[in-house]
Amino acid sequence: MKALLGTKIGMTQIIGEDGVVTPVTLIQAGPVTVTQIKTVEKDGYNAVQVGYGMGKNLSKAVAGHVKTAGVTPKEIREFRVEELPADIKIGDKIDVTAFSLGEKTQVTGTSKGKGFAGTVKRHNFNESRNTHGFKGNIRRVGSIGSMYPQKVFKGKKMPGRMGCDQVTVKNLVVSYLDVENGLIGLKGAVPGPRKSLVVIEGEV
């Protein structure tokens, strides 16, 4: 199973033997520990649940749940699979060796929160003209409806909270691996700020 949890470190660049510069995002990935194995017969679907990090003050329910694996994880995630690996069992470790250079991955993270934003920044609206006698705020929304049906339709693009959403980026190529330090470098940008949690999966 190719799935890891990790912490985003930041972006850098690596220079290949041919002199080509590649922008990469470094992630402190894994190791993760298998905390539960779900099967179709028992749970209705096949999945592998893993834990990552060192948690503090776990609830009794969570502590009892992960006791068999012998870990106290900070984050717990599960990954659905069509077929369970034959040799996987609770307590197994998964690290960056599950991936190889040149392999495509998909990464899920939480984008940076940007607070309350207007429509120009949030939805790429144009500004109003500021010539020919126009006075006022050129970044205002403008008309949001008509005389009929005398209401604003749901989903109308309006000012509001921006960012802090779950974002998945596909086809990020593994360009760097450091097995000793548990580092993986993915070509391109990964959503989220530094020190944020990201989920790395093999190509789906």
C-alpha angles and dihedrals in degrees: 000000000000107000131117140172118218149162120250112237101180143264130300137149135248128205117221127215089261091056095252114144115222123194110223138179113224117219128187094223126192153274094205125186125221106242101171140008117209123201136193092243095054106025105018096249141044117256142147118220118205136186128215135192132003114295129202129215096007116193116251090249094055093040090054092046095055096036092099091056091050096229139109102214126193093207130032124193135166129214122204117224132185092225127017116235109257096228100043120116140164112286096030118138125227119195140164091290086081087075131058135204114277094022119135119236140176121227128201122197143146113266122232114279113240100181124222111352136179127238095264092061099029102043103016093247119172120250119247118256116269098201137075095051097312112152130183140035110350091194096059121123098243123201114004100182148355137251090271132079085011096220140088113253119237113260094032110157105250139152114285148116112335130199131001090105130137108261128186121199118194134202097031107160122222103241101164136031129184107179095178094058097030095242127149125186119206122196109245136009127325121206119252139044125285115290091024124135117257132182118219120198134176118256110295 
